[in-house]
Amino acid sequence: MKKIETPLGDVYQLSDNLIKAVIKLAKVDDLELVKQHMQMVRDHFGTHSFYLSDTRLVKHTSMRVRKYLAEQATVSAAAILAKNSITVMLANMFINFSKPPYPTKLFKEEAEAIAWLIEQGAQPLTK
């Protein structure tokens, strides 16, 4: 399994076109760090991947960051993992109001998120 470390956390390649980012910061408000993260992901894994974003440790994301992420058309679909009510509320707002140019859905369980990404066209997990 290919893995890289970015300013936001660790990114793993789960299959040929499915990647998982584990965000390790509690506060994601530095747009430049987010841009660096996205560029590193593109450089190592290409574009139009299916993206599983584990945001369960994130407690705050700035509006600028959410807007930037909503405008990224380099992924085919995104599943967002969240655990607390604040993150769930922010993620739902991101999905409902930002209207990303790719299918996006919120999940509490990783297995359900991966199954949904596979339904969207991601390759099954590499063993």
C-alpha angles and dihedrals in degrees: 000000000000115000135183132182118226132180088267101044143283127330122200131191106228096177138347093291105013121090132177124208118197107200109210100184121095092207121043107184104120105100092193091058090050091050090050089050093050093047092050090049091051092046094051103032105022127228134300094040123149106252128212109191114195103202096161092121094047116104100171137024122181122238090241091056093047091049092049092049092048090056095052108111094177096096127072095213137345131214116193121206116208134166112183129061095245092055091044090052093048093047092049090050089050092052098041101042105028094049096204116216090244134055110278130182137173122231138177095197122061095210091056091048092051092046090052092049089051089051087053090055107277117142115251117264118286112236 
